[in-house]
């Protein structure tokens, strides 16, 4: 929608009518490239602020071209017998300034750590690759003169009490024969209870592949007496 205004201003500034359409193409490309660079480069990386400023400037130029053109079309401003000097200077400088800024963005180097991530030493001597977004946002600690805060997840070894709490039930687990003896039945009866789902064994198995049961494992009364 802004292209006719941009074309009209270019014609008023002395551009050929066909070549003047390039003004609209230049501003559209400027807005797209600058916005893309600003969106893909993390904050703090060289070129991010410049690209963001370029995106704002390009959109401002595109939006202002239409009302300025309408001011001349409706007669509020006059281009007769010739366009104002300020209009010629501004419109004529737009393409080289846009091209210069785009070349500046293309030539702005991105640090290698930002492109491929940064290796952060871990326990055991094995480095871990840290994504560039963490480096850019300041959540990574790097050794050296420029230390950046890092948050690396820490896995704590279980305490001795916790280990005993996990292994204690397994030590007291009872076998099929012991459960049968507790209830005064044969081991086959205990296996039938398991098959019928009225006695639930532990996930672990004994050395022979048989079921293990919790010390307080008890079948339903109707089954035990049936």
DOSE-472218 format. One record per atom (N, C-alpha, C, O): residue in one letter; chain; atom name; x, y, z. Coordinates in steps of 0.05 Angstrom, whole numbers. Each point is the difference from the previous one (the first is absolute). Layout:
N
a, A, CA, X, Y, Z
...
//
This chain:
226
x, A, N, 16, -24, 0
x, A, CA, -16, 24, 0
x, A, C, 17, 25, 0
x, A, O, -9, 21, -9
x, A, N, 34, -22, 19
x, A, CA, 17, 23, 1
x, A, C, 16, 3, -26
x, A, O, 12, 21, -5
x, A, N, -12, -41, -12
x, A, CA, 16, 1, -24
x, A, C, -7, 23, -18
x, A, O, 19, 13, -11
x, A, N, -45, -6, 6
x, A, CA, -6, 23, -18
x, A, C, 12, 26, 11
x, A, O, 10, 16, -16
x, A, N, -11, -12, 42
x, A, CA, 11, 25, 11
x, A, C, 30, 1, -3
x, A, O, 11, 21, -6
x, A, N, 2, -44, 11
x, A, CA, 29, -1, -4
x, A, C, 8, 5, -29
x, A, O, 20, 14, -5
x, A, N, -35, -25, -13
x, A, CA, 5, 4, -29
x, A, C, -4, 29, -7
x, A, O, 16, 11, -15
x, A, N, -37, 2, 25
x, A, CA, -6, 27, -7
x, A, C, 22, 19, 10
x, A, O, 8, 18, -14
x, A, N, 2, -23, 39
x, A, CA, 21, 17, 11
x, A, C, 26, -3, -16
x, A, O, 14, 19, -4
x, A, N, -9, -43, -5
x, A, CA, 24, -5, -16
x, A, C, -1, 15, -26
x, A, O, 20, 11, -9
x, A, N, -44, -11, -3
x, A, CA, -4, 15, -26
x, A, C, 4, 30, 5
x, A, O, 13, 13, -16
x, A, N, -24, -2, 38
x, A, CA, 3, 28, 6
x, A, C, 29, 7, 5
x, A, O, 9, 23, -6
x, A, N, 6, -42, 17
x, A, CA, 29, 5, 5
x, A, C, 17, -2, -24
x, A, O, 24, 4, 1
x, A, N, -36, -12, -24
x, A, CA, 15, -1, -25
x, A, C, 6, -27, -11
x, A, O, 14, -3, -20
x, A, N, -24, -18, 32
x, A, CA, 4, -27, -9
x, A, C, -17, -5, -25
x, A, O, -22, 11, -3
x, A, N, 31, -29, -15
x, A, CA, -16, -9, -22
x, A, C, -24, -15, 10
x, A, O, 1, -13, 21
x, A, N, -24, 15, -35
x, A, CA, -25, -11, 9
x, A, C, 3, -30, 5
x, A, O, -11, -11, 19
x, A, N, 25, -3, -37
x, A, CA, 3, -29, 3
x, A, C, 20, -7, 22
x, A, O, -5, -18, 16
x, A, N, 26, 33, -15
x, A, CA, 21, -6, 21
x, A, C, -10, 8, 28
x, A, O, 9, -10, 20
x, A, N, -29, 28, -19
x, A, CA, -10, 10, 25
x, A, C, -13, -22, 17
x, A, O, -2, 1, 24
x, A, N, -8, -22, -38
x, A, CA, -12, -23, 15
x, A, C, 21, -14, 17
x, A, O, -7, -14, 19
x, A, N, 32, 18, -26
x, A, CA, 21, -12, 16
x, A, C, 1, 11, 29
x, A, O, 10, -13, 18
x, A, N, -20, 38, -15
x, A, CA, -1, 11, 27
x, A, C, -17, -16, 19
x, A, O, 7, -6, 22
x, A, N, -31, -3, -32
x, A, CA, -17, -17, 16
x, A, C, 13, -27, 5
x, A, O, -2, -11, 22
x, A, N, 16, 0, -42
x, A, CA, 14, -26, 4
x, A, C, 22, 3, 20
x, A, O, 4, -18, 17
x, A, N, 11, 40, -17
x, A, CA, 22, 4, 18
x, A, C, -10, 1, 29
x, A, O, 12, -12, 18
x, A, N, -33, 28, -13
x, A, CA, -10, 2, 27
x, A, C, -12, -26, 10
x, A, O, 2, -7, 24
x, A, N, -16, -8, -42
x, A, CA, -11, -26, 8
x, A, C, 22, -19, 8
x, A, O, -2, -15, 20
x, A, N, 23, 14, -37
x, A, CA, 23, -18, 6
x, A, C, 14, 8, 26
x, A, O, 8, -17, 15
x, A, N, -6, 43, -11
x, A, CA, 13, 11, 24
x, A, C, -15, -9, 25
x, A, O, 12, -10, 19
x, A, N, -38, 13, -20
x, A, CA, -16, -8, 23
x, A, C, 1, -30, 5
x, A, O, 3, -8, 23
x, A, N, -4, -8, -44
x, A, CA, 1, -29, 4
x, A, C, 26, -10, 10
x, A, O, 1, -16, 18
x, A, N, 21, 26, -30
x, A, CA, 27, -10, 8
x, A, C, 7, 9, 28
x, A, O, 10, -15, 17
x, A, N, -16, 41, -11
x, A, CA, 7, 10, 27
x, A, C, -16, -14, 21
x, A, O, 11, -7, 22
x, A, N, -37, 2, -27
x, A, CA, -16, -14, 20
x, A, C, 9, -29, 4
x, A, O, 0, -10, 22
x, A, N, 8, -3, -44
x, A, CA, 10, -27, 2
x, A, C, 26, -2, 16
x, A, O, 3, -18, 17
x, A, N, 15, 36, -22
x, A, CA, 25, 0, 15
x, A, C, -5, 6, 29
x, A, O, 12, -13, 18
x, A, N, -29, 33, -12
x, A, CA, -6, 6, 28
x, A, C, -14, -23, 14
x, A, O, 4, -3, 25
x, A, N, -19, -13, -39
x, A, CA, -14, -22, 12
x, A, C, 17, -25, 4
x, A, O, -5, -16, 18
x, A, N, 26, 12, -34
x, A, CA, 16, -24, 2
x, A, C, 25, 4, 17
x, A, O, 11, -20, 10
x, A, N, -1, 44, -7
x, A, CA, 23, 5, 17
x, A, C, -9, 6, 28
x, A, O, -16, 18, 4
x, A, N, 27, -33, 16
x, A, CA, -8, 5, 28
x, A, C, 8, 28, 9
x, A, O, 17, 13, -12
x, A, N, -30, -4, 33
x, A, CA, 7, 26, 11
x, A, C, 28, -1, 11
x, A, O, 9, -19, 12
x, A, N, 5, 41, -16
x, A, CA, 27, 2, 9
x, A, C, 20, -8, -21
x, A, O, 24, 7, 3
x, A, N, -32, -20, -24
x, A, CA, 18, -8, -22
x, A, C, 3, 24, -19
x, A, O, -19, 14, -5
x, A, N, 44, -9, -5
x, A, CA, 4, 22, -18
x, A, C, -19, -1, -24
x, A, O, -4, -21, -13
x, A, N, -8, 43, 6
x, A, CA, -19, 2, -22
x, A, C, -29, -1, 7
x, A, O, -17, 7, -16
x, A, N, 11, -16, 41
x, A, CA, -28, -3, 8
x, A, C, -14, 27, 2
x, A, O, -21, 5, -11
x, A, N, 34, 13, 26
x, A, CA, -12, 27, 4
x, A, C, -2, 15, -27
x, A, O, -19, 14, -5
x, A, N, 41, -16, -10
x, A, CA, 0, 14, -26
x, A, C, -22, -10, -18
x, A, O, -14, 16, -13
x, A, N, 9, -42, 12
x, A, CA, -21, -12, -16
x, A, C, -27, 9, 10
x, A, O, -18, 6, -16
x, A, N, 14, -6, 42
x, A, CA, -25, 9, 11
x, A, C, -6, 29, -6
x, A, O, -23, 7, -7
x, A, N, 43, 10, 8
x, A, CA, -3, 28, -7
x, A, C, -7, 2, -30
x, A, O, -16, 17, -7
x, A, N, 30, -33, -9
x, A, CA, -6, 1, -29
x, A, C, -29, -8, -6
x, A, O, -12, 11, -18
x, A, N, 2, -31, 32
x, A, CA, -28, -9, -4
x, A, C, -19, 23, 6
x, A, O, -19, 4, -14
x, A, N, 24, 10, 36
x, A, CA, -17, 22, 8
x, A, C, 1, 23, -20
x, A, O, -20, 12, -8
x, A, N, 45, -6, -2
x, A, CA, 3, 22, -19
x, A, C, -13, -7, -27
x, A, O, -14, 17, -11
x, A, N, 17, -42, 2
x, A, CA, -12, -8, -25
x, A, C, -31, 2, 1
x, A, O, -12, 9, -19
x, A, N, 1, -19, 41
x, A, CA, -29, 2, 2
x, A, C, -9, 29, 2
x, A, O, -22, 7, -10
x, A, N, 37, 10, 24
x, A, CA, -7, 28, 2
x, A, C, 1, 14, -27
x, A, O, -17, 16, -6
x, A, N, 38, -22, -10
x, A, CA, 1, 11, -27
x, A, C, -23, -9, -17
x, A, O, -12, 16, -15
x, A, N, 5, -42, 16
x, A, CA, -22, -10, -16
x, A, C, -26, 13, 8
x, A, O, -16, 7, -18
x, A, N, 12, -3, 44
x, A, CA, -26, 12, 8
x, A, C, -1, 30, -5
x, A, O, -21, 11, -6
x, A, N, 44, 2, 7
x, A, CA, 0, 29, -4
x, A, C, -1, 7, -30
x, A, O, -9, 22, -7
x, A, N, 17, -40, -10
x, A, CA, 0, 6, -29
x, A, C, -28, 5, -11
x, A, O, -4, 17, -17
x, A, N, -15, -32, 27
x, A, CA, -28, 2, -10
x, A, C, -12, 27, 7
x, A, O, -10, 13, -18
x, A, N, 10, -4, 43
x, A, CA, -12, 26, 6
x, A, C, 15, 23, -12
x, A, O, -12, 20, -9
x, A, N, 39, -22, 7
x, A, CA, 15, 22, -14
x, A, C, -8, 2, -29
x, A, O, -4, 22, -10
x, A, N, 1, -45, -3
x, A, CA, -9, 0, -28
x, A, C, -27, 12, -3
x, A, O, -6, 15, -18
x, A, N, -12, -22, 37
x, A, CA, -28, 10, -1
x, A, C, 0, 30, 4
x, A, O, -18, 14, -10
x, A, N, 36, -3, 26
x, A, CA, 1, 29, 4
x, A, C, 5, 14, -26
x, A, O, -11, 22, -5
x, A, N, 28, -34, -13
x, A, CA, 5, 13, -26
x, A, C, -23, -5, -19
x, A, O, -7, 18, -15
x, A, N, -5, -42, 16
x, A, CA, -22, -6, -18
x, A, C, -24, 17, 5
x, A, O, -14, 10, -18
x, A, N, 8, -5, 44
x, A, CA, -24, 15, 7
x, A, C, 5, 30, 0
x, A, O, -19, 16, 4
x, A, N, 43, -7, -10
x, A, CA, 6, 29, -2
x, A, C, 7, 14, 25
x, A, O, 5, 24, 0
x, A, N, -3, -38, 22
x, A, CA, 8, 13, 25
x, A, C, 29, 9, -2
x, A, O, 8, 21, 10
x, A, N, 9, -37, -24
x, A, CA, 27, 7, -7
x, A, C, 1, 1, -30
x, A, O, -14, -14, -14
x, A, N, 31, 31, 4
x, A, CA, 2, 3, -29
x, A, C, 27, -8, -10
x, A, O, 21, 6, 12
x, A, N, -20, -21, -35
x, A, CA, 25, -7, -13
x, A, C, 2, 15, -27
x, A, O, 16, -8, -17
x, A, N, -31, 30, 14
x, A, CA, 0, 16, -24
x, A, C, 13, 27, 5
x, A, O, -8, 13, 19
x, A, N, 29, -5, -33
x, A, CA, 9, -13, -26
x, A, C, 20, -22, 5
x, A, O, 6, -15, -19
x, A, N, 4, 11, 44
x, A, CA, 18, -22, 4
x, A, C, -4, -9, 29
x, A, O, -10, 14, 17
x, A, N, 19, -39, -12
x, A, CA, -3, -12, 27
x, A, C, 18, 15, 20
x, A, O, 21, 11, -8
x, A, N, -29, -10, 33
x, A, CA, 17, 13, 21
x, A, C, 27, -13, 2
x, A, O, 4, -23, -5
x, A, N, 15, 40, 11
x, A, CA, 28, -10, 2
x, A, C, 3, -22, 21
x, A, O, 15, -19, -5
x, A, N, -29, 22, 28
x, A, CA, 3, -21, 21
x, A, C, -10, -27, -9
x, A, O, 11, -20, 8
x, A, N, -32, 21, -25
x, A, CA, -12, -26, -9
x, A, C, 20, -13, -19
x, A, O, 4, -25, 1
x, A, N, 9, 40, -18
x, A, CA, 20, -12, -18
x, A, C, 23, -12, 15
x, A, O, 9, -22, -7
x, A, N, 1, 35, 27
x, A, CA, 22, -10, 16
x, A, C, -8, -25, 15
x, A, O, 15, -20, 0
x, A, N, -37, 20, 14
x, A, CA, -8, -23, 17
x, A, C, -5, -24, -17
x, A, O, 11, -22, 6
x, A, N, -27, 24, -27
x, A, CA, -7, -23, -17
x, A, C, 24, -11, -14
x, A, O, 3, -24, -3
x, A, N, 15, 42, -6
x, A, CA, 23, -9, -15
x, A, C, 20, -15, 18
x, A, O, 15, -17, -10
x, A, N, -15, 24, 35
x, A, CA, 19, -13, 19
x, A, C, -9, -27, 11
x, A, O, 15, -15, 12
x, A, N, -41, 9, -15
x, A, CA, -11, -24, 12
x, A, C, 14, -26, -11
x, A, O, 9, -15, 16
x, A, N, -8, 10, -43
x, A, CA, 12, -25, -9
x, A, C, 29, -4, 9
x, A, O, 6, -22, 9
x, A, N, 12, 42, -12
x, A, CA, 28, -6, 9
x, A, C, 2, -4, 30
x, A, O, 17, -16, 8
x, A, N, -33, 30, 8
x, A, CA, 1, -4, 28
x, A, C, -10, -28, 8
x, A, O, 12, -13, 17
x, A, N, -34, 4, -30
x, A, CA, -10, -26, 5
x, A, C, 20, -22, -7
x, A, O, 5, -18, 15
x, A, N, 7, 21, -39
x, A, CA, 20, -19, -9
x, A, C, 24, -1, 19
x, A, O, 11, -21, 7
x, A, N, -2, 45, 2
x, A, CA, 22, 1, 18
x, A, C, -5, -14, 27
x, A, O, 17, -13, 10
x, A, N, -41, 17, 0
x, A, CA, -7, -13, 26
x, A, C, -2, -30, -3
x, A, O, 9, -15, 17
x, A, N, -20, 6, -39
x, A, CA, -2, -29, -4
x, A, C, 28, -12, -3
x, A, O, 5, -22, 10
x, A, N, 13, 35, -24
x, A, CA, 28, -9, -2
x, A, C, 13, -1, 28
x, A, O, 16, -18, 6
x, A, N, -22, 38, 10
x, A, CA, 11, 1, 27
x, A, C, -10, -24, 16
x, A, O, 15, -13, 15
x, A, N, -41, 6, -17
x, A, CA, -11, -23, 14
x, A, C, 13, -26, -10
x, A, O, 6, -18, 16
x, A, N, -2, 16, -42
x, A, CA, 11, -24, -11
x, A, C, 29, -4, 8
x, A, O, 10, -22, 3
x, A, N, 5, 45, 1
x, A, CA, 28, -1, 8
x, A, C, 5, -2, 30
x, A, O, 22, -4, 8
x, A, N, -44, 8, 7
x, A, CA, 4, -1, 30
x, A, C, 5, -29, 8
x, A, O, -18, -17, -3
x, A, N, 41, 11, 14
x, A, CA, 6, -28, 7
x, A, C, -15, -8, 25
x, A, O, -6, 16, 18
x, A, N, -2, -42, -17
x, A, CA, -12, -12, 23
x, A, C, 20, -17, 14
x, A, O, 12, -17, -13
x, A, N, -6, 21, 39
x, A, CA, 20, -16, 14
x, A, C, -6, -30, -3
x, A, O, -23, -9, -1
x, A, N, 45, -6, -1
x, A, CA, -3, -29, -4
x, A, C, -16, -13, 22
x, A, O, -15, -19, -5
x, A, N, 19, 29, 29
x, A, CA, -15, -12, 23
x, A, C, -29, 4, -3
x, A, O, -16, -17, 9
x, A, N, 7, 39, -22
x, A, CA, -28, 5, -4
x, A, C, -11, -18, -23
x, A, O, -24, -7, 1
x, A, N, 40, 1, -21
x, A, CA, -9, -16, -22
x, A, C, -3, -30, 7
x, A, O, -21, -12, -7
x, A, N, 41, 1, 21
x, A, CA, 0, -29, 4
x, A, C, -3, -8, 29
x, A, O, 2, -24, 6
x, A, N, -6, 43, 12
x, A, CA, -2, -7, 28
x, A, C, 27, 1, 12
x, A, O, 20, 1, -14
x, A, N, -19, -1, 41
x, A, CA, 25, 2, 14
x, A, C, 4, -24, 18
x, A, O, -19, -10, 12
x, A, N, 44, -1, -12
x, A, CA, 6, -23, 16
x, A, C, 4, 8, 28
x, A, O, 18, 17, 6
x, A, N, -33, -28, 13
x, A, CA, 3, 6, 28
x, A, C, 10, -25, 14
x, A, O, -13, -21, -2
x, A, N, 35, 22, 17
x, A, CA, 11, -23, 13
x, A, C, -20, -11, 21
x, A, O, -14, 16, 13
x, A, N, 13, -42, -11
x, A, CA, -16, -13, 20
x, A, C, 17, -19, 17
x, A, O, 23, -4, -6
x, A, N, -36, -6, 27
x, A, CA, 14, -20, 16
x, A, C, 7, -24, -17
x, A, O, -16, -10, -15
x, A, N, 41, 0, 18
x, A, CA, 9, -23, -16
x, A, C, 16, 9, -24
x, A, O, 11, -17, -14
x, A, N, -9, 43, 10
x, A, CA, 17, 9, -22
x, A, C, -13, 1, -27
x, A, O, 13, 8, -19
x, A, N, -39, -16, 16
x, A, CA, -13, 0, -25
x, A, C, -15, 27, -4
x, A, O, -18, 6, 16
x, A, N, 24, 9, -37
x, A, CA, -14, 26, -4
x, A, C, -28, -5, -10
x, A, O, -5, -20, -14
x, A, N, -13, 39, 20
x, A, CA, -27, -1, -10
x, A, C, -5, 24, -18
x, A, O, 6, 22, 8
x, A, N, -17, -27, -31
x, A, CA, -6, 22, -18
x, A, C, -24, 15, 10
x, A, O, -21, -11, 4
x, A, N, 24, 37, -1
x, A, CA, -21, 17, 10
x, A, C, -13, 15, -23
x, A, O, 15, 13, -15
x, A, N, -41, -14, 10
x, A, CA, -13, 14, -22
x, A, C, 6, 30, 1
x, A, O, 4, 11, 22
x, A, N, -2, 1, -46
x, A, CA, 7, 28, -1
x, A, C, -20, 18, 13
x, A, O, 8, 22, 10
x, A, N, -33, -30, -8
x, A, CA, -20, 18, 13
x, A, C, 6, 3, 29
x, A, O, -6, 20, 12
x, A, N, 18, -41, 1
x, A, CA, 7, 2, 28
x, A, C, 24, 19, 4
x, A, O, 1, 15, 19
x, A, N, 18, -16, -38
x, A, CA, 23, 18, 1
x, A, C, -9, 28, -3
x, A, O, 9, 18, 14
x, A, N, -28, -13, -33
x, A, CA, -8, 27, -6
x, A, C, -17, 12, 23
x, A, O, 1, 24, 5
x, A, N, -16, -41, 9
x, A, CA, -18, 10, 21
x, A, C, 15, 1, 27
x, A, O, -13, 8, 20
x, A, N, 38, -16, -19
x, A, CA, 15, 3, 24
x, A, C, -5, -21, 21
x, A, O, 2, 6, 24
x, A, N, -9, -30, -32
x, A, CA, -5, -21, 19
x, A, C, 21, -22, 0
x, A, O, -4, -22, 9
x, A, N, 27, 29, -20
x, A, CA, 22, -19, -3
x, A, C, 25, 11, 13
x, A, O, 6, 24, -4
x, A, N, 8, -40, 19
x, A, CA, 26, 9, 11
x, A, C, 22, -11, -16
x, A, O, 3, -24, -4
x, A, N, 14, 42, -7
x, A, CA, 23, -8, -16
x, A, C, 25, 7, 15
x, A, O, 2, 22, 12
x, A, N, 18, -40, -11
x, A, CA, 25, 7, 13
x, A, C, 15, 21, -17
x, A, O, -1, -1, -24
x, A, N, 14, 19, 38
x, A, CA, 16, 20, -14
x, A, C, -6, 27, 10
x, A, O, -14, 4, 21
x, A, N, 24, 16, -35
x, A, CA, -4, 28, 9
x, A, C, -29, 9, 1
x, A, O, -7, 16, 17
x, A, N, -9, -26, -36
x, A, CA, -29, 8, -1
x, A, C, -17, -23, 10
x, A, O, -6, -18, -15
x, A, N, 0, 19, 41
x, A, CA, -16, -21, 11
x, A, C, -29, 7, -2
x, A, O, -9, 22, 7
x, A, N, -7, -41, -18
x, A, CA, -29, 4, -3
x, A, C, -14, -20, 18
x, A, O, 8, -24, -1
x, A, N, -28, 32, 16
x, A, CA, -13, -19, 19
x, A, C, -11, -24, -15
x, A, O, -11, 3, -22
x, A, N, 13, -27, 33
x, A, CA, -11, -24, -12
x, A, C, -17, -15, 20
x, A, O, 4, 2, 24
x, A, N, -24, -15, -33
x, A, CA, -16, -18, 16
x, A, C, 1, -28, -12
x, A, O, -13, -5, -20
x, A, N, 29, -12, 32
x, A, CA, 4, -27, -9
x, A, C, -14, -19, 19
x, A, O, 6, 1, 24
x, A, N, -23, -18, -33
x, A, CA, -14, -18, 19
x, A, C, 19, -19, 15
x, A, O, 18, -11, -13
x, A, N, -21, 8, 39
x, A, CA, 17, -16, 16
x, A, C, -16, -24, 10
x, A, O, -22, 2, 10
x, A, N, 34, -26, -15
x, A, CA, -13, -25, 9
x, A, C, 14, -9, 25
x, A, O, 24, -6, -1
x, A, N, -38, 5, 23
x, A, CA, 11, -8, 26
x, A, C, -2, -30, 4
x, A, O, -21, -12, -7
x, A, N, 42, 0, 17
x, A, CA, -1, -29, 6
x, A, C, -19, -5, 24
x, A, O, 0, 16, 18
x, A, N, -15, -38, -19
x, A, CA, -18, -5, 23
x, A, C, 15, -5, 25
x, A, O, 22, -12, 0
x, A, N, -33, 20, 22
x, A, CA, 13, -4, 26
x, A, C, -1, -29, 8
x, A, O, -14, -16, -12
x, A, N, 30, 10, 33
x, A, CA, 0, -28, 9
x, A, C, -27, -8, 11
x, A, O, -9, -23, -4
x, A, N, -4, 42, 18
x, A, CA, -27, -7, 11
x, A, C, -20, -5, -22
x, A, O, -16, -18, 1
x, A, N, 18, 34, -23
x, A, CA, -18, -5, -22
x, A, C, 5, -26, -14
x, A, O, -18, -14, -8
x, A, N, 44, 7, 6
x, A, CA, 7, -26, -12
x, A, C, -11, -23, 16
x, A, O, -10, -20, -10
x, A, N, 12, 23, 37
x, A, CA, -10, -22, 17
x, A, C, -30, -2, -2
x, A, O, -12, -21, 1
x, A, N, -1, 45, -4
x, A, CA, -30, -1, -2
x, A, C, -9, -14, -25
x, A, O, -21, -12, -1
x, A, N, 38, 14, -21
x, A, CA, -8, -13, -25
x, A, C, 6, -29, 1
x, A, O, -16, -16, -10
x, A, N, 38, 8, 22
x, A, CA, 8, -28, 0
x, A, C, -13, -16, 23
x, A, O, 0, -25, -1
x, A, N, -9, 39, 22
x, A, CA, -11, -15, 23
x, A, C, -24, -17, -7
x, A, O, -1, -23, 8
x, A, N, -19, 33, -23
x, A, CA, -23, -17, -7
x, A, C, 8, -25, -15
x, A, O, -12, -21, 3
x, A, N, 33, 24, -20
x, A, CA, 8, -24, -16
x, A, C, 13, -21, 18
x, A, O, -3, -24, -5
x, A, N, 17, 33, 26
x, A, CA, 13, -19, 18
x, A, C, -22, -16, 15
x, A, O, 4, -24, 5
x, A, N, -26, 37, 2
x, A, CA, -21, -14, 15
x, A, C, -20, -13, -18
x, A, O, -19, -12, 10
x, A, N, 22, 13, -36
x, A, CA, -19, -12, -18
x, A, C, -1, -30, 5
x, A, O, 20, -13, 5
x, A, N, -44, 1, -7
x, A, CA, -4, -28, 6
x, A, C, -5, -15, -26
x, A, O, -13, 10, -19
x, A, N, 22, -35, 18
x, A, CA, -3, -16, -24
x, A, C, -27, -13, 0
x, A, O, -16, 2, 19
x, A, N, 10, -16, -41
x, A, CA, -26, -14, -2
x, A, C, -3, -21, 22
x, A, O, -21, -3, 12
x, A, N, 43, -12, -7
x, A, CA, -1, -21, 21
x, A, C, -5, 12, 27
x, A, O, -15, -11, 16
x, A, N, 27, 34, -10
x, A, CA, -3, 12, 27
x, A, C, -29, 11, 3
x, A, O, -11, -3, 22
x, A, N, 0, 15, -43
x, A, CA, -27, 9, 2
x, A, C, -19, -23, 3
x, A, O, -20, 2, 16
x, A, N, 25, -25, -30
x, A, CA, -17, -23, 4
x, A, C, 1, -11, 28
x, A, O, -20, -9, 11
x, A, N, 45, 10, 0
x, A, CA, 3, -10, 28
x, A, C, -15, 19, 20
x, A, O, -11, -9, 19
x, A, N, 13, 35, -25
x, A, CA, -14, 19, 18
x, A, C, -30, -4, 1
x, A, O, -13, 3, 21
x, A, N, 1, -11, -44
x, A, CA, -29, -3, -1
x, A, C, -9, -30, 2
x, A, O, -23, -6, -3
x, A, N, 43, -12, 6
x, A, CA, -7, -28, 4
x, A, C, -11, -13, -25
x, A, O, -18, -17, 1
x, A, N, 28, 25, -25
x, A, CA, -9, -11, -25
x, A, C, 24, -9, -16
x, A, O, 23, 3, 8
x, A, N, -28, -16, -30
x, A, CA, 21, -9, -17
x, A, C, 10, 23, -19
x, A, O, -16, 18, -5
x, A, N, 41, -20, -4
x, A, CA, 10, 21, -19
x, A, C, -17, 3, -25
x, A, O, -3, 22, -11
x, A, N, -9, -45, 2
x, A, CA, -17, 2, -24
x, A, C, -24, 18, 5
x, A, O, -10, 14, -17
x, A, N, -1, -14, 42
x, A, CA, -22, 17, 7
x, A, C, 7, 29, -2
x, A, O, -15, 17, -9
x, A, N, 40, -10, 18
x, A, CA, 9, 27, -1
x, A, C, 2, 9, -30
x, A, O, -6, 23, -7
x, A, N, 16, -41, -10
x, A, CA, 2, 6, -28
x, A, C, -28, 5, -12
x, A, O, -3, 18, -17
x, A, N, -16, -34, 26
x, A, CA, -28, 5, -10
x, A, C, -10, 27, 8
x, A, O, -14, 14, -15
x, A, N, 20, -6, 40
x, A, CA, -8, 26, 9
x, A, C, 12, 22, -18
x, A, O, -14, 20, -6
x, A, N, 39, -23, -1
x, A, CA, 13, 20, -17
x, A, C, -14, 0, -28
x, A, O, -5, 22, -11
x, A, N, 0, -45, 0
x, A, CA, -13, -2, -26
x, A, C, -27, 12, 0
x, A, O, -9, 12, -20
x, A, N, -6, -14, 42
x, A, CA, -27, 11, 2
x, A, C, 0, 29, 7
x, A, O, -22, 13, 1
x, A, N, 45, -2, 6
x, A, CA, 3, 29, 5
x, A, C, -9, 8, 28
x, A, O, -4, 24, 5
x, A, N, 2, -42, 13
x, A, CA, -8, 7, 27
x, A, C, 25, 2, 19
x, A, O, -3, 7, 23
x, A, N, 26, -14, -33
x, A, CA, 25, 3, 15
x, A, C, 20, 12, -19
x, A, O, 7, -12, -20
x, A, N, 3, 36, 26
x, A, CA, 18, 15, -18
x, A, C, 29, -4, 8
x, A, O, 7, 7, 22
x, A, N, 9, -18, -39
x, A, CA, 29, -3, 6
x, A, C, 15, 26, -5
x, A, O, -11, 19, -12
x, A, N, 35, -18, 22
x, A, CA, 18, 23, -6
x, A, C, 10, -2, -28
x, A, O, 0, -21, -12
x, A, N, 9, 44, 0
x, A, CA, 11, -1, -27
x, A, C, 26, -17, -2
x, A, O, 5, -11, -21
x, A, N, 10, 8, 43
x, A, CA, 24, -15, 0
x, A, C, -5, -30, 0
x, A, O, -22, -9, 8
x, A, N, 41, -6, -16
x, A, CA, -1, -30, 1
x, A, C, 23, -10, 17
x, A, O, 20, 13, 4
x, A, N, -24, -38, 6
x, A, CA, 22, -12, 15
x, A, C, 21, -12, -19
x, A, O, -4, 2, -24
x, A, N, 25, -13, 35
x, A, CA, 21, -11, -17
x, A, C, -9, -22, -19
x, A, O, 13, -4, -21
x, A, N, -34, -9, 28
x, A, CA, -10, -22, -17
x, A, C, -22, 9, -19
x, A, O, -11, -16, -14
x, A, N, 4, 41, 14
x, A, CA, -20, 11, -17
x, A, C, -28, -1, 12
x, A, O, -20, 6, -14
x, A, N, 18, -14, 39
x, A, CA, -26, -1, 13
x, A, C, -9, 27, 11
x, A, O, 16, 19, 0
x, A, N, -41, -17, 8
x, A, CA, -11, 25, 10
x, A, C, 11, 7, 27
x, A, O, 7, -18, 16
x, A, N, -6, 43, -10
x, A, CA, 6, 10, 26
x, A, C, -24, 17, 10
x, A, O, -13, 13, -16
x, A, N, 9, -13, 42
x, A, CA, -24, 13, 11
x, A, C, 9, 18, 23
x, A, O, 20, -5, 13
x, A, N, -35, 26, -9
x, A, CA, 4, 17, 23
x, A, C, -5, -15, 26
x, A, O, -16, -19, 0
x, A, N, 29, 27, 22
x, A, CA, -3, -15, 25
x, A, C, -29, 0, 9
x, A, O, -9, -20, 13
x, A, N, -7, 40, -19
x, A, CA, -28, 1, 9
x, A, C, -19, -8, -22
x, A, O, -24, 6, 1
x, A, N, 34, -19, -22
x, A, CA, -18, -7, -22
x, A, C, -20, -22, 9
x, A, O, 8, -20, 11
x, A, N, -34, 26, -15
x, A, CA, -21, -18, 9
x, A, C, -21, -1, -21
x, A, O, -9, 21, -10
x, A, N, 0, -45, 2
x, A, CA, -22, -2, -20
x, A, C, -26, 8, 12
x, A, O, -3, 2, 25
x, A, N, -16, 2, -42
x, A, CA, -28, 6, 10
x, A, C, -10, -23, 16
x, A, O, 6, -23, -6
x, A, N, -22, 29, 26
x, A, CA, -10, -21, 18
x, A, C, -16, -20, -14
x, A, O, 1, -24, 6
x, A, N, -18, 32, -26
x, A, CA, -17, -19, -14
x, A, C, 16, -20, -15
x, A, O, -8, -23, -3
x, A, N, 32, 32, -7
x, A, CA, 16, -19, -16
x, A, C, 16, -18, 19
x, A, O, 2, -24, -6
x, A, N, 8, 35, 27
x, A, CA, 16, -16, 19
x, A, C, -16, -22, 12
x, A, O, 10, -22, 5
x, A, N, -36, 27, -1
x, A, CA, -16, -21, 12
x, A, C, -15, -17, -20
x, A, O, -11, -21, 7
x, A, N, 12, 30, -33
x, A, CA, -15, -15, -20
x, A, C, 15, -23, -11
x, A, O, -10, -14, -18
//
